[in-house]
Amino acid sequence: MKGLSFSLPSLMAAMASGVRAEDIAREALSRADACNDPAIWISRFEDEEVIARAKALDELPREVRARMPLFGVPFAVKDNIDVEGLPTTAACPAFAYQPKESAFAVRQLIEAGAVPLGKTNLDQFATGLVGTRSPLGAPRSVFNHDYISGGSSSGSAVAVAAGIVTFALGTDTAGSGRVPASFNNIVGLKPTRGLLSTRGVVPACRSLDCVSIFALTVADAEAVFDAAASFDPQDIYARARMAETPATLGEGFTFAVPRASDLQFFGDDEAARLFGEACERLEELGGRARWIDFSLFAEAAAFLYDGPFVAERTAAIGKFIEAHEAETDPTVRGIVLGGRDRNAVETFEAIYRLEALKRRAMTLFADIDVLVVPTAPTIYRVDEIAAEPVKLNSRLGTYTNFMNLLDMAGIAVPAGIRASGRAAGLPFGVTLSAPAFSEGKLGVLASAFERAQGLTPGGPVPPAAPDEGFIELAVVGAHMSGLPLNHELTSRGAMFVERTKTAPVYRFYALAGGPPFRPGLVRVPEGGSSIELEVWRVPRSAFGGFMAGVPQPLCIGTLDLVSGRRVKGFLCEESGL
């Protein structure tokens, strides 16, 4: 279990091979205890309660388990979302209360078979994009603890990136479900406002708030969204999910990009380079770039904190903060109480202007499929944020603050690792967005982009300790999940680890014979490509029997993966081509 990826396909394959929900729960708890970032959690269920939930799932009839799309999957919840049995604090101990029931979205996920571990840290009252505005500590980027995790859904993003849980719930009003995803090399899905119920969520800006999803992959995020997106008639801002035409890339798509004069990276040259490469990747996928004037989006974004909409935060928690000034974060307090100076006239003027901007945006989207922006223009160290908490936080919202105001959906996806500069080794991400109810279209494009990038999601993989019990094996072709020879692995107790790609130094051949039809993977000195494969952990005791069934010209050698890791895997002798 130690090397098991917690992605959904990995867990499903592991359970198909005999792993129980209880086993996964115990492994998740072990990972939570071993993680070197103590600020991730605000509260957790007792281990015995988590294990009891998992055991109860294992005891369900097989036909009931089969109807649970998230059976046995561990998850975490941002601590401004109610979970029955744990206090809700919004990262303010003086605010804490004990909810009578879980938030509607959490209940949907538990009914789908998911197992909650606990509540995660956040910028107090979900006010911030940095992850440092909590009296309970500041979660850090899994890549470098000198750097911020992003906020406000800091702990949720880190719990996923650190491999503790499969997915986590956050909230997103100004970018809180996207910026932490970018800083931790994972996916952040911010659906259309109202599709995930906010009943049971401590409001920030109630008319704009969204429940968001952090996951390792686009497909995982979509699966969680499908399980949670049920209409809640008791949520006054709930919206019913619209039937979408099945989305495909077809013969191409058009994506809008801010013109060069509108792009800001605040001196982060590596972020600028990676954004350019992301646009090139989209063009390779068949996209046509269209450079646009970004000013309408920037103007809309300014309303959130520089305009009267900040008064909605005052309406949500202003009275509490006035009565508990000493117990609240000074930066959060200043932002929330700043809304007291706003008046109704300027609010209505802003509403009218915002409607005009929405109309302009919809006109733009008549000619394009998606808008592509950096998720965040740069990243900062924790000490830099402490020195300039408001200015640097504001910069991080450059490409996120407009989205809920303009009624858009978006998904943040990893887009590379900085190779040099002050933030070398840290991840960068882009966000694909489109008007409300476009989750299907965004998912198709984001998945294609994800495959083309070929990045291993989440935090850096630490060097594995020698494991005397298993051998990691990369398989291609018929031995992959769902294909005719996969049973040769699962019948021997092998466990799925991850789906990834080879380094771009191989060619893939169709070998003669069949069925089953077999491919041949050959390393070449030039003209190679990255080939999709799966990594499985095969018990050493079963490896010899597996090898005995490998026919010529196939053999087992050492493969180089796109991540730089090396594993044993299928190769083909050139004489057999």
ZIZI-V487168 format. One record per residue. N is the residue number from 1. RES is the residue in one small letter. PHI is phi in radians with two decimals (NA if undefined). PSI is psi in degrees with one decimal (NA if undefined). Layout:
N;RES;PHI;PSI / N;RES;PHI;PSI
//
This chain:
1;m;NA;-22.9 / 2;k;-1.09;-34.1 / 3;g;-1.66;8.2 / 4;l;-1.35;125.2 / 5;s;-1.19;143.0 / 6;f;-1.64;16.9 / 7;s;-1.13;155.9 / 8;l;-1.03;-47.4 / 9;p;-1.05;-35.9 / 10;s;-1.12;-46.9 / 11;l;-1.15;-40.1 / 12;m;-1.10;-41.3 / 13;a;-1.16;-39.1 / 14;a;-1.12;-42.3 / 15;m;-1.23;-31.0 / 16;a;-1.14;-25.6 / 17;s;-1.64;6.1 / 18;g;2.01;-6.7 / 19;v;-1.20;137.6 / 20;r;-1.69;161.4 / 21;a;-1.03;-35.6 / 22;e;-1.07;-41.7 / 23;d;-1.07;-42.4 / 24;i;-1.17;-41.1 / 25;a;-1.07;-43.9 / 26;r;-1.10;-39.4 / 27;e;-1.16;-41.3 / 28;a;-1.07;-43.4 / 29;l;-1.11;-39.5 / 30;s;-1.09;-42.3 / 31;r;-1.17;-39.0 / 32;a;-1.08;-41.3 / 33;d;-1.20;-33.4 / 34;a;-1.47;-15.3 / 35;c;-1.12;139.0 / 36;n;-1.60;22.1 / 37;d;-2.14;94.2 / 38;p;-1.24;-9.5 / 39;a;-1.56;2.0 / 40;i;-1.09;-45.2 / 41;w;-1.80;143.8 / 42;i;-1.71;-40.6 / 43;s;-2.64;152.6 / 44;r;-2.37;151.6 / 45;f;-1.16;150.6 / 46;e;-1.05;145.0 / 47;d;-0.93;-40.1 / 48;e;-1.10;-35.4 / 49;e;-1.24;-39.9 / 50;v;-1.10;-45.2 / 51;i;-1.15;-37.6 / 52;a;-1.12;-40.2 / 53;r;-1.04;-45.2 / 54;a;-1.15;-41.6 / 55;k;-1.07;-40.4 / 56;a;-1.08;-35.7 / 57;l;-1.15;-43.8 / 58;d;-1.06;-27.8 / 59;e;-1.49;-6.0 / 60;l;-1.21;151.5 / 61;p;-1.03;150.0 / 62;r;-0.98;-39.4 / 63;e;-1.20;-28.3 / 64;v;-1.29;-44.4 / 65;r;-1.04;-36.9 / 66;a;-1.14;-21.7 / 67;r;-1.57;4.0 / 68;m;-1.83;102.0 / 69;p;-1.17;-17.5 / 70;l;-2.06;31.7 / 71;f;-0.95;120.3 / 72;g;1.31;9.2 / 73;v;-1.50;124.2 / 74;p;-1.37;140.1 / 75;f;-2.54;166.5 / 76;a;-2.21;160.7 / 77;v;-2.33;130.1 / 78;k;-1.04;139.8 / 79;d;-1.46;33.4 / 80;n;-2.04;14.9 / 81;i;-2.11;130.0 / 82;d;-1.21;135.3 / 83;v;-2.31;119.0 / 84;e;-1.00;131.2 / 85;g;1.77;-12.1 / 86;l;-2.26;145.6 / 87;p;-1.22;151.3 / 88;t;-1.79;124.0 / 89;t;-2.06;-21.6 / 90;a;0.91;31.4 / 91;a;1.09;30.6 / 92;c;-2.39;98.2 / 93;p;-0.94;-33.0 / 94;a;-1.20;-19.8 / 95;f;-1.55;-11.1 / 96;a;-0.96;141.4 / 97;y;-2.53;160.5 / 98;q;-1.78;108.9 / 99;p;-1.21;147.9 / 100;k;-1.37;-23.9 / 101;e;-2.64;164.9 / 102;s;-1.30;154.2 / 103;a;-0.98;152.0 / 104;f;-0.95;-46.5 / 105;a;-1.10;-38.4 / 106;v;-1.13;-41.2 / 107;r;-1.07;-39.7 / 108;q;-1.05;-39.9 / 109;l;-1.26;-39.6 / 110;i;-1.13;-40.1 / 111;e;-1.13;-25.1 / 112;a;-1.44;1.0 / 113;g;1.82;-2.0 / 114;a;-1.30;151.8 / 115;v;-2.04;112.8 / 116;p;-1.35;136.5 / 117;l;-1.65;-38.1 / 118;g;2.98;-166.6 / 119;k;-1.90;137.0 / 120;t;-1.87;158.2 / 121;n;-1.22;161.8 / 122;l;-2.82;162.0 / 123;d;-1.08;130.8 / 124;q;-0.86;131.1 / 125;f;0.95;29.6 / 126;a;0.97;37.3 / 127;t;-1.99;91.1 / 128;g;2.58;158.7 / 129;l;-2.05;16.6 / 130;v;-1.91;-31.7 / 131;g;1.46;9.5 / 132;t;-1.92;-2.3 / 133;r;-1.66;55.1 / 134;s;-2.34;133.0 / 135;p;-1.24;-6.5 / 136;l;-1.76;14.8 / 137;g;1.87;167.5 / 138;a;-2.08;107.7 / 139;p;-1.00;150.1 / 140;r;-2.03;160.9 / 141;s;-0.99;135.8 / 142;v;-1.17;-13.0 / 143;f;-1.56;-27.4 / 144;n;-2.84;114.6 / 145;h;-1.26;-4.8 / 146;d;-1.33;-16.2 / 147;y;-1.87;153.7 / 148;i;-1.21;156.8 / 149;s;-1.50;-15.6 / 150;g;1.53;155.6 / 151;g;-2.54;-177.5 / 152;s;-1.45;-11.8 / 153;s;-1.46;55.1 / 154;s;-1.14;-56.0 / 155;g;-1.09;-35.1 / 156;s;-1.10;-45.7 / 157;a;-1.13;-42.6 / 158;v;-1.18;-37.2 / 159;a;-1.06;-36.8 / 160;v;-1.29;-47.6 / 161;a;-1.13;-30.5 / 162;a;-1.42;-2.4 / 163;g;1.40;15.7 / 164;i;-1.38;-39.5 / 165;v;-2.28;162.1 / 166;t;-1.33;-40.8 / 167;f;-2.61;166.0 / 168;a;-2.54;148.8 / 169;l;-1.58;137.9 / 170;g;-2.21;-170.5 / 171;t;-2.25;158.0 / 172;d;-2.52;109.7 / 173;t;-1.94;-42.0 / 174;a;-2.13;1.1 / 175;g;2.35;8.3 / 176;s;-1.18;-16.7 / 177;g;-1.74;1.5 / 178;r;-2.09;-45.8 / 179;v;-1.04;-46.9 / 180;p;-1.11;-29.3 / 181;a;-1.12;-44.7 / 182;s;-1.08;-41.5 / 183;f;-1.32;-10.0 / 184;n;-2.21;13.1 / 185;n;1.12;40.6 / 186;i;-2.30;-178.3 / 187;v;-1.69;138.7 / 188;g;-2.22;113.7 / 189;l;-1.74;119.6 / 190;k;-1.92;99.9 / 191;p;-1.27;176.1 / 192;t;-0.98;137.8 / 193;r;-0.92;131.0 / 194;g;1.65;-15.5 / 195;l;-1.29;-31.2 / 196;l;-1.86;122.4 / 197;s;-1.03;139.1 / 198;t;-1.79;13.5 / 199;r;-1.22;125.0 / 200;g;1.64;12.7 / 201;v;-1.98;132.0 / 202;v;-1.15;121.3 / 203;p;-1.26;145.9 / 204;a;-1.84;-71.8 / 205;c;-2.08;98.1 / 206;r;-1.01;-36.6 / 207;s;-1.31;-12.0 / 208;l;-2.01;-16.9 / 209;d;-1.07;143.3 / 210;c;-2.29;142.4 / 211;v;-1.39;132.3 / 212;s;-2.08;169.0 / 213;i;-2.25;127.9 / 214;f;-1.83;134.4 / 215;a;-2.67;168.2 / 216;l;-1.30;-32.6 / 217;t;-2.37;163.4 / 218;v;-1.07;-44.7 / 219;a;-1.06;-39.5 / 220;d;-1.10;-45.3 / 221;a;-1.07;-40.5 / 222;e;-1.14;-37.9 / 223;a;-1.15;-40.0 / 224;v;-1.17;-42.4 / 225;f;-1.03;-45.1 / 226;d;-1.04;-36.8 / 227;a;-1.29;-30.7 / 228;a;-1.67;-20.7 / 229;a;-1.43;72.8 / 230;s;-2.01;136.8 / 231;f;-1.13;132.3 / 232;d;-1.96;101.6 / 233;p;-1.14;-14.9 / 234;q;-1.59;-2.3 / 235;d;-1.70;115.4 / 236;i;-1.18;-16.4 / 237;y;-1.80;7.6 / 238;a;-1.18;146.7 / 239;r;-2.31;143.5 / 240;a;-1.36;142.3 / 241;r;-1.21;133.1 / 242;m;-1.58;145.4 / 243;a;-1.23;123.8 / 244;e;-1.78;144.5 / 245;t;-1.14;133.2 / 246;p;-0.86;125.2 / 247;a;-1.59;138.8 / 248;t;-2.43;163.4 / 249;l;-1.32;-22.3 / 250;g;0.99;-137.6 / 251;e;-1.59;9.3 / 252;g;2.46;171.6 / 253;f;-2.61;162.9 / 254;t;-1.99;128.8 / 255;f;-2.13;136.4 / 256;a;-1.58;142.4 / 257;v;-2.34;137.4 / 258;p;-1.00;136.8 / 259;r;-1.06;158.3 / 260;a;-0.96;-38.1 / 261;s;-1.21;-17.3 / 262;d;-1.69;-12.8 / 263;l;-1.39;131.1 / 264;q;-2.21;130.6 / 265;f;-2.19;1.3 / 266;f;0.90;46.3 / 267;g;1.49;0.4 / 268;d;-1.55;86.8 / 269;d;-1.13;-32.8 / 270;e;-1.19;-37.1 / 271;a;-1.10;-41.2 / 272;a;-1.10;-42.2 / 273;r;-1.12;-45.4 / 274;l;-1.17;-33.0 / 275;f;-1.16;-41.3 / 276;g;-1.05;-41.5 / 277;e;-1.17;-34.8 / 278;a;-1.10;-40.1 / 279;c;-1.15;-38.5 / 280;e;-1.10;-39.6 / 281;r;-1.10;-40.3 / 282;l;-1.12;-36.4 / 283;e;-1.16;-37.5 / 284;e;-1.12;-27.0 / 285;l;-1.44;1.6 / 286;g;1.87;5.8 / 287;g;-1.41;152.4 / 288;r;-2.00;117.7 / 289;a;-1.35;141.6 / 290;r;-2.32;115.7 / 291;w;-1.46;127.7 / 292;i;-2.16;160.2 / 293;d;-1.29;116.9 / 294;f;-1.53;1.9 / 295;s;-1.09;-33.7 / 296;l;-1.15;-36.8 / 297;f;-1.23;-40.2 / 298;a;-1.13;-39.9 / 299;e;-1.14;-42.2 / 300;a;-1.10;-41.7 / 301;a;-1.03;-36.8 / 302;a;-1.11;-24.6 / 303;f;-1.11;-27.0 / 304;l;-1.15;-43.7 / 305;y;-2.04;-30.3 / 306;d;-1.60;-3.3 / 307;g;-2.11;-170.2 / 308;p;-1.26;-11.2 / 309;f;-1.14;-18.9 / 310;v;-1.09;-22.9 / 311;a;-1.13;-20.4 / 312;e;-1.17;-31.2 / 313;r;-1.16;-38.8 / 314;t;-1.08;-41.8 / 315;a;-1.09;-34.0 / 316;a;-1.31;-48.0 / 317;i;-2.40;9.6 / 318;g;-1.03;-44.8 / 319;k;-1.10;-39.0 / 320;f;-1.11;-45.7 / 321;i;-1.13;-39.3 / 322;e;-1.03;-34.7 / 323;a;-1.51;-12.0 / 324;h;-2.38;46.6 / 325;e;-1.02;-38.4 / 326;a;-1.19;-23.0 / 327;e;-1.69;5.5 / 328;t;-2.03;154.0 / 329;d;-1.11;131.7 / 330;p;-1.08;-35.7 / 331;t;-1.20;-44.7 / 332;v;-1.07;-44.0 / 333;r;-1.04;-43.3 / 334;g;-1.11;-39.9 / 335;i;-1.18;-49.1 / 336;v;-1.17;-45.5 / 337;l;-1.31;-14.2 / 338;g;-1.10;-20.7 / 339;g;-1.24;-12.5 / 340;r;-1.15;-22.0 / 341;d;-1.53;-0.2 / 342;r;-1.55;151.2 / 343;n;-2.16;169.6 / 344;a;-1.16;-35.4 / 345;v;-1.10;-49.2 / 346;e;-1.19;-27.6 / 347;t;-1.14;-46.7 / 348;f;-1.16;-36.8 / 349;e;-1.07;-40.1 / 350;a;-1.17;-39.3 / 351;i;-1.07;-43.2 / 352;y;-1.12;-43.5 / 353;r;-1.13;-39.4 / 354;l;-1.12;-38.4 / 355;e;-1.09;-37.5 / 356;a;-1.13;-39.5 / 357;l;-1.18;-37.7 / 358;k;-1.05;-43.0 / 359;r;-1.09;-41.9 / 360;r;-1.11;-40.3 / 361;a;-1.13;-42.2 / 362;m;-1.14;-34.2 / 363;t;-1.12;-41.1 / 364;l;-1.08;-43.2 / 365;f;-1.30;-6.8 / 366;a;-1.18;-22.4 / 367;d;-1.95;-4.1 / 368;i;-2.30;161.6 / 369;d;-1.64;-44.4 / 370;v;-2.50;156.6 / 371;l;-1.79;134.0 / 372;v;-2.07;124.5 / 373;v;-2.40;159.4 / 374;p;-1.06;142.3 / 375;t;-1.15;-44.6 / 376;a;-2.44;146.6 / 377;p;-1.29;-23.3 / 378;t;-2.86;-172.8 / 379;i;-2.44;152.9 / 380;y;-2.23;156.2 / 381;r;-1.32;158.8 / 382;v;-1.05;-41.0 / 383;d;-1.20;-29.9 / 384;e;-1.17;-40.9 / 385;i;-1.14;-39.1 / 386;a;-1.08;-34.1 / 387;a;-1.33;-34.5 / 388;e;-2.41;71.3 / 389;p;-1.16;-34.4 / 390;v;-1.49;-46.9 / 391;k;-1.06;-48.5 / 392;l;-1.28;-35.4 / 393;n;-1.04;-42.9 / 394;s;-1.06;-39.8 / 395;r;-1.05;-37.8 / 396;l;-1.15;-20.9 / 397;g;-1.61;10.3 / 398;t;-0.91;-40.5 / 399;y;-1.96;14.1 / 400;t;-2.16;-31.0 / 401;n;-1.11;-24.6 / 402;f;-1.36;-18.7 / 403;m;-1.18;-46.3 / 404;n;-1.27;-32.6 / 405;l;-1.09;-34.2 / 406;l;-1.67;8.7 / 407;d;1.00;60.8 / 408;m;-2.12;159.2 / 409;a;-1.87;152.7 / 410;g;-2.68;156.4 / 411;i;-2.42;125.4 / 412;a;-1.62;131.2 / 413;v;-2.30;147.8 / 414;p;-1.09;144.3 / 415;a;-2.41;22.1 / 416;g;2.29;169.9 / 417;i;-2.07;131.6 / 418;r;-1.06;133.0 / 419;a;-1.65;-19.2 / 420;s;-2.71;-177.0 / 421;g;1.50;-176.3 / 422;r;-1.15;-25.1 / 423;a;-1.89;29.1 / 424;a;-0.96;138.0 / 425;g;1.53;-3.6 / 426;l;-1.72;149.4 / 427;p;-1.38;161.4 / 428;f;-2.32;148.8 / 429;g;-2.45;162.9 / 430;v;-2.13;159.3 / 431;t;-2.10;131.4 / 432;l;-1.77;129.9 / 433;s;-2.44;159.3 / 434;a;-2.82;170.8 / 435;p;-1.04;165.4 / 436;a;-0.84;146.7 / 437;f;1.22;28.5 / 438;s;-1.91;22.5 / 439;e;-1.01;-38.1 / 440;g;-1.12;-48.2 / 441;k;-1.10;-43.5 / 442;l;-1.11;-38.1 / 443;g;-1.13;-41.4 / 444;v;-1.07;-47.8 / 445;l;-1.20;-41.5 / 446;a;-1.11;-37.9 / 447;s;-1.14;-42.0 / 448;a;-1.11;-41.9 / 449;f;-1.10;-42.9 / 450;e;-1.03;-46.0 / 451;r;-1.13;-40.3 / 452;a;-1.16;-35.0 / 453;q;-1.19;-41.2 / 454;g;1.18;24.5 / 455;l;-1.42;146.6 / 456;t;-1.41;121.4 / 457;p;-1.28;160.8 / 458;g;1.48;-166.1 / 459;g;-1.32;172.5 / 460;p;-1.02;139.6 / 461;v;-1.44;116.2 / 462;p;-1.20;153.2 / 463;p;-0.98;127.2 / 464;a;-1.29;136.8 / 465;a;-1.22;149.4 / 466;p;-0.95;129.6 / 467;d;-1.98;107.9 / 468;e;-1.29;-12.9 / 469;g;-1.63;-20.2 / 470;f;-2.41;159.2 / 471;i;-2.17;127.6 / 472;e;-1.38;131.5 / 473;l;-2.31;127.3 / 474;a;-1.59;129.1 / 475;v;-2.15;147.0 / 476;v;-2.23;159.9 / 477;g;1.20;-133.5 / 478;a;-1.16;-14.2 / 479;h;-1.54;-3.5 / 480;m;-1.32;164.1 / 481;s;-0.93;131.4 / 482;g;1.45;-1.3 / 483;l;-1.82;167.8 / 484;p;-1.04;-29.9 / 485;l;-1.79;7.7 / 486;n;-1.07;-28.2 / 487;h;-1.09;-25.3 / 488;e;-1.12;-22.9 / 489;l;-1.55;-53.2 / 490;t;-1.11;-33.5 / 491;s;-1.20;-17.1 / 492;r;-1.75;10.7 / 493;g;1.43;14.5 / 494;a;-1.22;148.8 / 495;m;-2.13;135.4 / 496;f;-1.14;137.3 / 497;v;-1.91;-56.5 / 498;e;-2.86;158.7 / 499;r;-1.82;127.1 / 500;t;-2.63;-158.3 / 501;k;-2.37;160.7 / 502;t;-1.33;165.4 / 503;a;-1.07;156.7 / 504;p;-1.37;55.3 / 505;v;-2.29;22.7 / 506;y;-2.23;156.6 / 507;r;-2.11;152.8 / 508;f;-2.07;125.2 / 509;y;-2.10;147.4 / 510;a;-1.56;120.1 / 511;l;-1.50;155.5 / 512;a;-1.20;157.6 / 513;g;1.67;-178.6 / 514;g;2.02;170.4 / 515;p;-1.33;161.5 / 516;p;-1.25;145.8 / 517;f;-1.40;134.4 / 518;r;-2.08;143.1 / 519;p;-1.70;161.4 / 520;g;-2.17;123.9 / 521;l;-1.79;122.5 / 522;v;-2.22;131.3 / 523;r;-1.36;134.7 / 524;v;-2.22;150.1 / 525;p;-1.24;-25.4 / 526;e;-2.72;161.3 / 527;g;1.32;21.2 / 528;g;-1.49;170.8 / 529;s;-2.36;166.4 / 530;s;-1.50;122.7 / 531;i;-1.86;132.0 / 532;e;-1.21;140.4 / 533;l;-2.67;175.1 / 534;e;-2.16;146.0 / 535;v;-1.86;128.8 / 536;w;-2.14;152.9 / 537;r;-1.81;114.8 / 538;v;-1.83;127.8 / 539;p;-0.96;133.8 / 540;r;-0.98;-36.6 / 541;s;-1.13;-21.7 / 542;a;-1.80;-4.9 / 543;f;-1.21;-38.0 / 544;g;-1.08;-44.0 / 545;g;-1.11;-36.7 / 546;f;-1.13;-45.0 / 547;m;-1.05;-35.9 / 548;a;-1.10;-23.6 / 549;g;-1.63;4.4 / 550;v;-1.49;114.0 / 551;p;-1.49;154.5 / 552;q;-1.11;147.6 / 553;p;-1.58;16.1 / 554;l;-1.36;152.2 / 555;c;-2.68;171.5 / 556;i;-1.87;124.6 / 557;g;-2.34;-159.3 / 558;t;-1.88;125.9 / 559;l;-1.87;144.9 / 560;d;-1.68;125.8 / 561;l;-1.61;162.9 / 562;v;-1.10;-25.9 / 563;s;-1.33;-10.0 / 564;g;1.72;-11.7 / 565;r;-1.30;153.3 / 566;r;-2.09;133.4 / 567;v;-2.42;162.6 / 568;k;-1.22;149.3 / 569;g;-3.02;173.3 / 570;f;-1.26;129.9 / 571;l;-2.27;171.0 / 572;c;-2.20;133.7 / 573;e;-1.21;134.9 / 574;e;-1.08;-26.0 / 575;s;-1.12;-18.9 / 576;g;-1.59;0.2 / 577;l;-1.42;NA
//
